[in-house]
């Protein structure tokens, strides 16, 4: 029953409704390529730098531990950059509020940096940021733009600090990131993950015997024969010359 939606669709119809379909499928899984098992040797170098053989669950836990550390490092790096930028903006805001005096110092002094530091209590980083701006750019500093950037950076700082200070928030953040990655790069699973599945096992010789009603007949001379069904007349069966029916018993073939 293959078509454009089901490139390979195999339909198996048991010859009798007495056939156990679940057992039949386990037999097919064991004796055909409908199901194949692959052994995996996951020999990895763990976070401790040592080679080890790990099963799937410990490996996933260690990967999550690694992923968590990567996210923490990234957030901490971003937080450091925000703090550095806020420090610079604080100095630029001081320069804006004292723009005329700052420009005069830069024009007048041969080495304006120590003068700016002493006059406005700036750090070296702040003074260098002011001096790196050309005078025409320094004159165009706008308080509203500086304050808007400070406001946005402060929001980002608080968000990151909340994530870094709470394990629960951090885990939620990582989950959201993984879902985004899954939506962007993931595709539909090609197989199902199922727990507590019975192992595939081929039928033995006894299992291959069909379960049918049979009548077992014993003759006077000790011969035994079996006939299908329970509605037969045992005494009317064919016996060897000089032999006749003795007794019969009804039962099942399997």
C-alpha positions in Angstrom: 0.0 0.0 0.0 2.7 2.5 -1.0 1.9 5.9 -2.3 3.2 9.5 -2.5 2.5 10.0 1.3 3.7 6.5 2.3 6.7 5.6 0.2 7.0 2.3 2.0 3.9 0.8 3.6 3.8 -2.9 4.4 0.5 -4.5 5.4 0.6 -7.9 7.1 -2.7 -9.8 7.4 -2.6 -12.8 9.8 -4.2 -15.9 8.2 -6.3 -16.4 11.3 -7.8 -14.1 14.0 -6.3 -16.5 16.5 -2.8 -15.3 15.7 -1.3 -13.0 18.4 -0.5 -9.9 16.4 1.9 -8.5 19.0 3.9 -11.8 19.1 3.8 -11.9 15.3 5.4 -8.4 15.1 8.0 -9.4 17.7 8.9 -12.4 15.5 9.2 -10.2 12.4 11.3 -7.7 14.2 13.7 -10.5 15.3 13.9 -12.3 12.0 13.7 -9.4 9.4 15.1 -5.9 8.9 11.9 -4.3 10.1 13.8 -3.5 13.3 17.5 -3.4 13.7 19.6 -2.9 16.8 22.9 -1.0 16.8 25.4 -1.1 19.6 27.0 2.2 20.4 30.3 2.6 22.3 30.2 6.2 23.7 33.8 6.6 24.7 34.1 10.3 25.4 36.4 12.8 27.1 34.3 14.3 29.9 34.4 17.7 31.5 37.1 16.4 33.8 39.3 15.9 30.7 39.4 12.1 31.2 38.3 9.5 28.7 35.3 7.4 29.9 32.6 5.2 28.5 29.3 6.8 29.4 25.7 5.7 28.8 23.2 8.1 27.2 21.6 9.6 30.3 25.0 10.6 32.0 26.2 11.9 28.7 23.1 14.1 28.3 23.5 15.4 31.9 27.1 16.2 31.3 26.2 18.0 28.0 23.6 20.1 29.9 26.2 20.9 32.5 28.6 22.0 29.7 25.8 24.0 28.0 24.9 25.8 31.3 28.5 26.8 31.8 28.7 28.1 28.2 25.6 30.2 28.7 26.9 31.5 32.1 30.2 32.5 30.4 28.3 34.3 27.6 26.0 36.2 30.0 29.0 37.1 32.2 30.9 38.4 29.2 27.9 40.4 28.1 27.4 41.8 31.6 31.1 42.9 31.7 30.7 44.7 28.4 27.6 46.5 29.7 29.3 47.6 32.9 32.3 48.9 30.9 30.0 50.8 28.5 28.0 52.2 31.4 31.2 53.4 33.0 32.2 55.2 29.7 28.7 56.7 29.4 28.9 58.0 32.9 32.1 59.9 31.9 30.5 61.2 28.7 27.6 62.5 30.7 30.0 64.4 32.9 31.6 65.8 29.8 28.2 66.9 28.4 27.3 68.7 31.5 30.6 70.5 31.5 31.1 70.6 27.7 32.5 74.1 27.4 35.1 73.6 30.2 36.1 70.2 28.8 36.6 71.6 25.3 38.7 74.4 26.8 40.9 72.0 28.7 41.5 69.9 25.6 42.4 72.9 23.5 44.6 74.5 26.2 46.4 71.6 27.9 49.3 69.7 26.2 48.3 66.7 28.3 44.6 67.1 29.0 44.0 63.6 30.4 45.4 64.1 33.9 43.7 67.5 34.1 40.3 66.0 33.2 40.8 63.2 35.7 41.6 65.6 38.5 39.0 68.2 37.6 36.0 65.9 37.1 37.0 62.9 39.1 37.1 60.7 36.1 38.8 57.3 35.6 41.5 56.9 33.0 39.1 54.9 30.9 36.5 57.7 31.0 39.1 60.3 30.2 40.4 58.4 27.3 36.9 57.9 25.9 36.3 61.6 26.0 39.7 62.4 24.4 39.0 59.8 21.6 36.1 61.9 20.5 36.8 64.6 18.0 35.9 68.1 19.2 33.1 68.4 16.8 31.6 65.1 18.0 32.2 66.1 21.6 30.3 69.4 21.0 27.4 67.4 19.5 26.9 65.1 22.6 23.3 64.9 23.4 22.2 64.2 27.0 18.9 62.5 25.9 20.8 60.0 23.7 23.3 59.2 26.5 20.5 58.7 29.0 18.5 56.5 26.7 21.4 54.2 26.1 22.1 54.1 29.8 18.5 53.2 30.5 18.5 50.4 28.0 21.9 49.0 29.3 20.6 49.2 32.9 17.6 47.0 31.9 19.9 44.5 30.2 22.2 44.5 33.2 19.3 43.8 35.6 18.0 41.0 33.3 21.4 39.3 33.1 22.1 39.7 36.8 18.7 38.0 37.6 19.6 35.1 35.3 23.0 34.6 36.9 21.6 34.9 40.4 18.8 32.3 40.0 19.4 28.7 38.9 15.7 28.3 38.1 15.6 31.4 35.8 18.8 30.3 34.2 17.4 26.8 33.4 14.2 28.4 31.9 16.4 30.7 29.8 18.4 27.7 28.5 15.2 25.8 27.7 13.9 28.7 25.6 17.2 28.9 23.8 17.2 25.2 23.0 13.6 25.4 21.7 14.6 28.2 19.4 17.5 26.1 18.1 15.2 23.2 17.7 12.7 25.2 15.6 15.4 26.7 13.5 17.6 23.6 12.8 15.5 20.6 14.0 13.3 18.4 11.8 10.8 15.7 12.5 12.0 12.6 14.3 12.7 9.6 12.1 12.0 7.2 14.9 10.1 7.0 18.2 11.7 6.8 21.6 9.7 4.3 23.6 10.3 2.8 27.0 9.4 -0.6 28.4 9.2 -2.2 24.9 9.3 -6.1 24.9 12.4 -7.4 23.2 12.0 -8.9 19.8 12.0 -12.7 19.9 11.6 -15.2 17.1 9.0 -18.0 17.4 10.2 -21.4 18.5 9.1 -24.6 16.8 6.2 -25.0 19.2 5.0 -21.4 18.5 4.9 -22.2 14.8 2.3 -24.9 15.3 -1.1 -23.5 14.6 -3.6 -23.6 17.4 -6.5 -25.8 16.1 -9.1 -28.2 17.4 -7.8 -31.7 17.0 -9.0 -35.2 17.9 -6.4 -37.8 18.9 -7.4 -41.4 18.1 -5.9 -44.5 19.7 -6.4 -47.9 17.9 -6.6 -51.4 19.5 -3.0 -52.2 18.3 -1.6 -49.0 19.7 -1.5 -46.8 16.7 -2.1 -43.1 17.2 -3.4 -40.6 14.7 -4.6 -37.0 14.8 -7.4 -35.5 12.8 -8.4 -31.8 12.6 -11.6 -30.8 14.3 -13.8 -32.2 17.0 -16.8 -33.3 14.9 -15.2 -36.4 13.3 -16.5 -40.0 13.8 -13.4 -41.7 15.2 -14.8 -45.2 14.6 -15.3 -44.5 10.9 -11.6 -43.6 10.2 -9.5 -46.0 8.2 -7.4 -48.4 10.2 -4.9 -51.1 9.2 -6.2 -54.6 8.5 -7.2 -56.3 11.8 -7.1 -53.0 13.8 -10.0 -51.0 15.1 -10.9 -47.9 17.1 -10.1 -48.1 20.8 -10.6 -44.5 22.2 -10.2 -40.9 21.4 -9.5 -37.5 23.1 -10.3 -34.0 21.9 -7.9 -31.1 22.4 -5.9 -28.3 20.8 -2.8 -28.6 18.6 -1.0 -25.8 20.5 
